């Protein structure tokens, strides 16, 4: 139960949120709004269960929230404190479902034992391979929080990161939860943070606006005093006060400016940065533009933009080594080959970290608990980079395809890596034979280096191409010249198993990985219905087995003349609904095809969607078990047996699964069926033959 709720991002997000500078944030504890909110016994006062901390982007809300969370966690031992932070994390973590899972896990962790009396929990435990639906998570929170037994304080950071509809759902749910706690005489407190412009509907929540708080303004001054490397003097105090004044309550602005001034002081060995401070503009957007364009040589600016583009266009936050490789490869393609031969340098994370931090001018950070990745220091940076203001300044990108071109450049980088380092393509400045010779002589080191080099290429090349196509940058030429052999070779090396056969088509890979925009550009006629020697058979079944509904919907809209059974099947897919109906005649036909083709994942998925298929017969009187037994596919037989079929079902000729397995000489299937106590080994078919006589 706990494992199903636990997420590796939970602990990482708590740790990645910045800690408050010494002596800062303490004003919060003395504010009337916070003191009233934190009194655990005051649960009956209207609105007393809630506190809303508001501030503009970069004002320091997350740091203040972490300070409050840590203070409660250490000072109020009789309370249980839970929180959900968004400094890092996957998209799944940044959903209301992710919030509820995170909070429910922390509630369970605060209980001596988890009672099984909640109906929703009993239902979840009965279901096999169950996923957590939002409605179930809400029901469990409504059951356990009022019955928790001691005061519960909850902190949810960055409410503005969610969609408007999700904010309404969250706030209304917690309002209901507070009412339930009041009825049970239980103490529940919720503190949220966001920008001021979100809509918290029809709720009278006490709030604290950071920019209006004198204590918050003094925090910025304290930060400058602690971190600005200038001698203590009247002049130093003037500079620190000017940082406070120009920051206008924005902590992020102050942090970036202090970093700039400290580098200036270190470089020029001067304690007089006031001239530099005067040249720095007010406002975050203006400061971002200044950092990205001013006082940089062409090479520095190019490296900075490559660093930013690598993060902006990655499917998930890249590692320092991945960003470092992108910059090196773009600057000097020949250098990458030299780095391969000196493989230790290629994966030197410390070198990569220091290089990236120097190049990025304070706009990125390297963070992570289990694995360190490269992130923007604040969500307002990618928002600025996608703004009209910045796009218009980049002359080589038309405004309407800026993001598409960025993804296109990233894709081209990965294509170059695959063509030159996965064998089978022309090399950069050297013959491919030299790569083979080096790989043969240094096999262990070379494989490790290639894995480091090509893993991001394998993970991102089709993602970047798909995003570019979505943004209006045609990928038809890329698809026509896609390095398929190299890609398959690299995937299999990195996975240390055969994920795809050498004969796998690009079509199959696109369907199996769910790249609908590329499918639209690449699909011709009905090639996605042609069976291949891959795990799922046809590309269509690969998408179906993986649950790639975006791809299925894309196929639905294509103007093709489908075979009747596929058209009937596709007609069951509602384009607007998230849940797909997998029941009915067409789905049963798909199940029969999957059993015949030994497509294990498709069989599992279709049987899970409709268990009534387990004993349904086709026109020949065959159930899925009868077909699988006749084919001798042990694993498919096992999958069906786990779901409790009728083992004595007979086809139109009166033959049982055991008889068909014996007839086909499938010793493993016969042994598997005979291991069941209720099997009838003497059952006769229409001609009076037993399984033994057929064997």
Secondary structure as UniProt FT lines:
FT   HELIX           2..5
FT   HELIX           8..16
FT   TURN            22..23
FT   HELIX           27..30
FT   HELIX           32..38
FT   TURN            40..41
FT   TURN            46..49
FT   STRAND          50..54
FT   TURN            57..58
FT   HELIX           61..75
FT   TURN            77..78
FT   STRAND          80..84
FT   TURN            91..94
FT   HELIX           96..109
FT   HELIX           119..126
FT   TURN            128..129
FT   HELIX           134..144
FT   TURN            146..147
FT   STRAND          152..156
FT   HELIX           159..161
FT   HELIX           164..183
FT   TURN            184..185
FT   STRAND          188..194
FT   TURN            196..197
FT   TURN            201..202
FT   STRAND          207..209
FT   HELIX           210..212
FT   HELIX           214..227
FT   HELIX           234..247
FT   TURN            248..249
FT   HELIX           251..268
FT   HELIX           274..279
FT   HELIX           284..293
FT   TURN            294..295
FT   HELIX           298..312
FT   HELIX           320..331
FT   HELIX           333..341
FT   HELIX           343..346
FT   HELIX           349..359
FT   TURN            360..362
FT   STRAND          364..367
FT   STRAND          373..376
FT   HELIX           379..385
FT   HELIX           388..391
FT   TURN            392..393
FT   TURN            395..396
FT   HELIX           399..401
FT   HELIX           402..421
FT   HELIX           432..441
FT   HELIX           443..470
FT   TURN            471..472
FT   HELIX           476..480
FT   HELIX           484..495
FT   TURN            502..503
FT   HELIX           506..513
FT   HELIX           516..522
FT   TURN            525..526
FT   HELIX           527..529
FT   TURN            535..536
FT   HELIX           539..546
FT   HELIX           549..557
FT   HELIX           564..570
FT   TURN            571..572
FT   TURN            575..576
FT   HELIX           585..596
FT   TURN            597..598
FT   HELIX           600..609
FT   HELIX           611..615
FT   TURN            619..620
FT   HELIX           624..631
FT   HELIX           634..641
FT   TURN            642..643
FT   TURN            647..648
FT   TURN            652..653
FT   HELIX           657..664
FT   HELIX           667..674
FT   TURN            677..678
FT   TURN            681..682
FT   TURN            686..687
FT   HELIX           691..694
//
